[in-house]
């Protein structure tokens, strides 16, 4: 990207693991014969842009140009490592009963992405 140019950020979920709202069933043999289901839920994202700036806590997964709503403008050229911290909550239920909220959250730092920021300089030329 370039200095003073909006850079758009977007979160995408990995094919491995569970997205918020998906349900995971725990093997009944490991839970003393009870059928336990766990449903993660998204609390929010904190975007770290690598230059000291952050955005969040927000539930927005961002998006691409021109409609994305998570943008950052770098002020100086350089190589930055940006990353997202995702805060998850969860619910569980036993044998198809009501969903019960787990009263705690977990924050998971995601792998970083290298962002190279360059500076464009205008030059007048004569033809």
N, C-alpha and C positions, 0 to 999 in steps of 0.2 A: 504494500500500500504506500501511499505518499503522505508526507507531512501535510496537515491541514485538510485532509480528505476524509470524509466519514467512512469508517470501516464497519461493516455489518457483521454481527455475530449471530450464530444459530446453534442450538443444542439439538443433537439427534441421538436417539437411543440405540444402543448396541443390540444386535440380534441375540446375543448371549445375555442371560439374566432376565429380569422382570422389569417391565415398565410400571409406573404407578397405575393402579387400577386392575392389573392382572392378578390372578389368584394362583397361589402356590399351595398344593396340598402336601402335607407332611405324611410320610409313610406310617400308616396306622400301627405297624409292627413296632415302630420306634416310640410310639406315643401310648403304649399300654392299651391298644385296641381302640382308642378314640380317633375320630377323623378330625384333624385340625387343619384349618385353612388360614393362610396369611395373605393379606392384601396390602401391599405397600401403597402409600399415598405421597404425592409431592407436596412438600411444604413450600419450597422455593429454591431459587438459584441465586448465587452471588457470583457475578462475573468479575474476574481479575484480569486487567488488561496488560499487566507486565510493566507498566510505567508508574506504578503507585496508585493509579485510579481504579476504582471499583464501581459496580452498579449492583444494587440489590439490597435487600432480599426482594425478589420479584418472582412471579409465577410465569413470566413470559419466557418461552423458549427462543425468542428472537426470530430472525428470519433473514431473507435475502433482499437485496436491492430490488425495487425501491420501497417495498412495504415493510421491511423488517423494523422492529421497534427497539432493538438493542444495538446501539451504534456508539462508536468511540472515535474521537479525533486525536491523533498523536501530534504532539507539538514539536518533537525533535526526531531527527533520523536516528536509527539504531536497530538493534535486534532485541526483540522482547519475547518473553514467554507468557502467553495468556493461558488462563485455565478457568474452569468453573467449579465451584463448590456446590453440591446438591444437598439440600436438607430433605431427608425423608422422615415420614411418620409411618405408622402402620395400624392396621386393624386385624383382629383374629376372630375366629369363631370355632366352636367345637360341635361336632355332629350336626351341622346345618343350623345351629341356633343363631341368635342375633349377633351382628358384628359388634365387637367391643374394641374401643380405641386403646392402643398401647400408649401409656401416658409419657412417652419420651420420644425424642427424635435422634437421628444420627446424621452427621454431616460428613459427606464423602467427597474428597478432592478428586477431580477427574484428571486424566493425563493432560499435560500442557501441549500447546501448539505454538510453534515458533512463528512470529510475525516479523518480517523484515520491513522496516519503514525507511523509505528513501526520500530525498528532497529533489524536486525538479527545479531547475533554474532556467529562466527565460533568456534566450540569446537572440539578438537581432542579427539577421543576415541580409546581405544584399545580393540580389540576383543579377 
